[in-house]
Amino acid sequence: MTTGQLQQDRPVMAPARNAMSKVPEVTVYFWIIKLLTTGMGETLSDYLAHLLDPVTAVGIAGVALLVTVVVQFWVRRYVAWIYWTAIVMVSVFGTMAADVAHVGLGVPYLTSTLVFLGVLAAVFAIWYASEKTLSIHSIYTRRRESFYWATVLATFALGTAAGDMTAGTMALGYLGSIGLFAAVMAVPALGRWKFGLGAIPSFWFAYVVTRPLGASIADWMAVSVRRGGLGLGTGPVSLYWLIAIVGFVAYVAVSRKDVA
């Protein structure tokens, strides 16, 4: 699921179109930053919901998401700081969307997980019907970028609901959820290694699962010892993970190791 693995499923494109790609190359740094953004989005969402009125928190997150995505669409090439800021805001807002469905509307986590799974499947189906590819290496038109960000938002909402479902509804707790999703993360790697699973489905499978995995790790660090966590608090954990995100994004921005 790194660049080399995705290479064989990448559509043949002219070098100029490769240079216009609006997303980073899939390297180990991509997965590290992705995992960090999932955890930080989870705890920051919880922190803001308790610090502010929930409606106000959702409104602020929605506006921030809109601004960052507009900037991402406005730039003509991949810019690490802009891209990953948008991903962070998708993480925060996606978490809030799943939480609103459960806490605000009373929708069970199992139901919201199935609903968001259906939304994700619909986005994939429409994207493929329109573009004949789901490869992230093909993100060089506005329409494909729109499909890409709709998919990203759906994966974050789905992952949040799935993580809360395993921790709460299935009573695995946060530590148990970490073990479960870490094991599930091995599925696409094993499928690609042993059974010839394509690079594109392998990538999106792993992309979805990193969300509940990262969120479960962050929640485990933040929640009280009584609830099976480390008791560090949502504010401090959000700050620690944000510092790590800034550090890794600064590194790839300078080194350009995530640019083809």
C-alpha positions as CSV (number, residue, x, y, z in Angstrom):
1,M,0.0,0.0,0.0
2,T,3.0,2.2,-0.4
3,T,3.9,4.0,-3.7
4,G,5.6,1.0,-5.1
5,Q,2.6,-1.2,-4.4
6,L,0.2,1.2,-5.9
7,Q,2.4,1.8,-9.0
8,Q,1.1,-1.2,-11.0
9,D,-2.5,-0.2,-10.6
10,R,-1.9,3.4,-11.5
11,P,-3.5,4.6,-14.7
12,V,-1.0,5.5,-17.4
13,M,-0.7,9.3,-17.3
14,A,1.5,11.9,-18.9
15,P,4.2,13.3,-16.6
16,A,2.5,16.7,-16.7
17,R,-0.6,15.2,-15.2
18,N,1.4,13.4,-12.5
19,A,2.9,16.8,-11.5
20,M,-0.7,18.2,-11.2
21,S,-1.7,15.6,-8.6
22,K,-3.5,17.1,-5.6
23,V,-2.7,14.4,-3.1
24,P,0.5,13.1,-1.6
25,E,2.4,9.9,-2.6
26,V,1.5,6.9,-0.4
27,T,4.6,6.5,1.7
28,V,5.2,5.4,5.3
29,Y,4.9,9.1,6.2
30,F,1.5,9.3,4.7
31,W,0.2,6.5,7.0
32,I,1.9,8.0,10.1
33,I,0.3,11.4,9.5
34,K,-3.0,9.9,8.6
35,L,-3.1,7.9,11.8
36,L,-2.2,10.9,13.8
37,T,-4.9,13.1,12.3
38,T,-7.5,10.4,13.1
39,G,-6.6,10.4,16.7
40,M,-6.2,14.1,17.1
41,G,-9.6,14.7,15.3
42,E,-11.3,12.3,17.7
43,T,-10.0,13.9,20.9
44,L,-10.2,17.5,19.7
45,S,-13.8,17.0,18.7
46,D,-14.6,15.7,22.2
47,Y,-12.6,18.6,23.8
48,L,-14.4,21.3,21.8
49,A,-17.8,19.7,22.4
50,H,-17.2,20.0,26.2
51,L,-15.5,23.4,26.1
52,L,-18.2,25.0,23.9
53,D,-21.9,24.5,23.2
54,P,-22.1,21.4,20.9
55,V,-24.0,23.4,18.3
56,T,-21.4,26.1,18.4
57,A,-18.6,23.6,18.2
58,V,-20.2,21.9,15.1
59,G,-20.7,25.3,13.5
60,I,-17.1,26.3,14.0
61,A,-15.8,23.0,12.8
62,G,-18.0,23.2,9.7
63,V,-16.8,26.7,8.8
64,A,-13.2,25.7,9.3
65,L,-13.6,22.6,7.2
66,L,-15.3,24.6,4.4
67,V,-12.4,27.2,4.4
68,T,-9.7,24.6,4.3
69,V,-11.3,22.5,1.6
70,V,-11.9,25.7,-0.5
71,V,-8.2,26.5,-0.2
72,Q,-7.3,22.9,-1.1
73,F,-9.4,23.2,-4.3
74,W,-8.0,26.6,-5.1
75,V,-4.3,25.6,-5.1
76,R,-3.2,23.9,-8.3
77,R,-0.9,21.3,-6.9
78,Y,-0.3,19.3,-3.7
79,V,0.9,21.5,-0.8
80,A,1.6,19.5,2.4
81,W,0.4,22.1,4.9
82,I,-2.8,22.8,3.0
83,Y,-3.7,19.2,2.3
84,W,-3.1,17.9,5.9
85,T,-4.9,20.9,7.5
86,A,-7.9,20.0,5.4
87,I,-7.5,16.3,6.5
88,V,-7.4,17.4,10.2
89,M,-10.6,19.4,9.8
90,V,-12.3,16.5,8.0
91,S,-11.3,14.4,10.9
92,V,-12.8,16.8,13.5
93,F,-16.0,17.4,11.5
94,G,-16.4,13.7,10.6
95,T,-16.2,12.8,14.3
96,M,-18.8,15.4,15.2
97,A,-21.1,14.1,12.4
98,A,-21.0,10.6,13.9
99,D,-21.4,11.9,17.4
100,V,-24.3,14.1,16.5
101,A,-26.1,11.1,14.9
102,H,-25.7,9.1,18.1
103,V,-25.9,11.6,20.9
104,G,-28.1,14.3,19.3
105,L,-30.4,12.0,17.3
106,G,-30.2,8.9,19.3
107,V,-29.1,6.7,16.4
108,P,-27.4,3.5,17.6
109,Y,-23.7,3.1,16.6
110,L,-24.5,0.0,14.7
111,T,-27.1,1.8,12.6
112,S,-24.8,4.8,12.0
113,T,-22.0,2.5,11.0
114,L,-24.1,0.8,8.4
115,V,-25.5,4.1,7.2
116,F,-22.0,5.7,6.7
117,L,-20.9,2.4,5.1
118,G,-23.7,2.7,2.6
119,V,-22.8,6.4,2.0
120,L,-19.2,5.4,1.3
121,A,-20.2,2.6,-1.0
122,A,-22.5,5.0,-2.9
123,V,-19.7,7.6,-3.3
124,F,-17.3,4.9,-4.6
125,A,-20.0,3.6,-7.0
126,I,-20.7,7.1,-8.4
127,W,-17.0,7.9,-8.6
128,Y,-16.2,4.8,-10.5
129,A,-19.2,5.1,-12.8
130,S,-18.1,8.6,-13.7
131,E,-14.3,8.3,-13.9
132,K,-13.7,4.5,-14.4
133,T,-11.0,4.6,-11.6
134,L,-10.7,5.1,-7.9
135,S,-7.0,5.6,-7.9
136,I,-5.7,8.5,-5.9
137,H,-3.0,9.0,-8.5
138,S,-5.7,10.2,-10.8
139,I,-6.7,13.2,-8.7
140,Y,-5.9,16.0,-11.2
141,T,-9.4,17.3,-12.1
142,R,-11.9,19.2,-10.0
143,R,-14.5,16.5,-10.4
144,R,-12.2,13.7,-9.2
145,E,-11.0,15.9,-6.4
146,S,-14.6,16.4,-5.3
147,F,-15.1,12.6,-5.3
148,Y,-11.9,12.2,-3.4
149,W,-12.9,14.6,-0.6
150,A,-16.4,13.2,-0.4
151,T,-14.8,9.7,0.1
152,V,-12.4,11.0,2.8
153,L,-15.3,12.6,4.7
154,A,-17.3,9.4,4.5
155,T,-14.4,7.3,5.7
156,F,-13.8,9.5,8.8
157,A,-17.5,9.4,9.8
158,L,-17.7,5.7,9.2
159,G,-14.5,5.0,11.2
160,T,-15.7,7.1,14.1
161,A,-19.0,5.3,14.3
162,A,-17.3,1.9,13.9
163,G,-14.7,2.7,16.7
164,D,-17.4,3.8,19.1
165,M,-19.5,0.7,18.2
166,T,-16.7,-1.7,19.1
167,A,-15.7,0.2,22.3
168,G,-19.2,0.7,23.6
169,T,-21.9,-1.4,21.9
170,M,-19.6,-4.5,21.6
171,A,-18.1,-3.8,25.0
172,L,-14.5,-4.3,23.8
173,G,-13.3,-1.1,25.4
174,Y,-10.7,1.1,23.8
175,L,-7.7,-1.2,24.4
176,G,-9.7,-4.1,22.9
177,S,-10.7,-1.9,19.9
178,I,-7.0,-1.1,19.3
179,G,-6.2,-4.8,19.1
180,L,-9.2,-5.5,16.9
181,F,-8.5,-2.8,14.3
182,A,-4.7,-3.4,14.4
183,A,-5.6,-7.0,13.4
184,V,-8.0,-5.8,10.7
185,M,-5.3,-3.5,9.3
186,A,-3.3,-6.7,8.4
187,V,-6.2,-7.9,6.2
188,P,-5.3,-5.7,3.1
189,A,-1.6,-6.4,3.5
190,L,-2.3,-10.2,3.6
191,G,-4.8,-10.0,0.8
192,R,-2.3,-8.2,-1.4
193,W,0.6,-10.5,-0.5
194,K,-1.1,-13.8,-0.6
195,F,-4.3,-13.4,-2.7
196,G,-3.4,-10.8,-5.3
197,L,-5.8,-8.1,-3.9
198,G,-5.5,-5.0,-6.1
199,A,-3.6,-2.0,-4.8
200,I,-6.6,0.4,-5.0
201,P,-9.0,-1.7,-2.9
202,S,-6.0,-2.5,-0.5
203,F,-5.4,1.2,-0.1
204,W,-9.0,2.2,0.6
205,F,-9.5,-0.7,2.9
206,A,-6.5,0.4,5.0
207,Y,-7.5,4.1,4.7
208,V,-10.9,3.3,6.3
209,V,-9.5,1.2,9.1
210,T,-6.8,3.7,10.1
211,R,-9.6,5.9,11.3
212,P,-11.1,3.7,14.1
213,L,-7.6,2.5,14.9
214,G,-6.2,6.0,15.5
215,A,-9.3,7.2,17.3
216,S,-9.3,4.2,19.6
217,I,-5.6,4.8,20.5
218,A,-6.3,8.5,21.2
219,D,-9.4,7.8,23.2
220,W,-7.5,5.2,25.3
221,M,-4.9,7.8,26.1
222,A,-7.5,10.4,27.0
223,V,-10.2,8.7,28.9
224,S,-10.1,8.1,32.7
225,V,-8.4,5.1,34.3
226,R,-11.9,4.0,35.5
227,R,-13.0,3.7,31.8
228,G,-9.9,1.7,30.9
229,G,-7.7,4.5,29.7
230,L,-4.6,6.4,30.7
231,G,-6.5,9.5,32.0
232,L,-4.4,12.1,30.1
233,G,-7.5,14.1,29.1
234,T,-8.8,15.1,25.6
235,G,-7.0,18.5,25.7
236,P,-3.5,17.3,26.4
237,V,-3.8,14.3,24.0
238,S,-5.0,16.6,21.2
239,L,-2.0,18.9,21.8
240,Y,0.5,16.0,21.9
241,W,-0.8,14.6,18.6
242,L,-1.0,18.0,17.0
243,I,2.7,18.6,17.8
244,A,3.5,15.3,16.2
245,I,1.4,16.1,13.1
246,V,3.2,19.5,12.7
247,G,6.5,17.8,13.0
248,F,5.9,15.2,10.4
249,V,4.1,17.6,8.0
250,A,7.1,20.0,8.3
251,Y,9.4,17.1,7.5
252,V,7.6,16.0,4.3
253,A,7.1,19.6,3.3
254,V,10.8,20.3,3.4
255,S,12.1,16.9,2.2
256,R,9.3,16.5,-0.3
257,K,9.4,12.7,0.3
258,D,5.7,12.5,-0.4
259,V,5.9,14.1,-3.8
260,A,6.5,11.9,-6.9
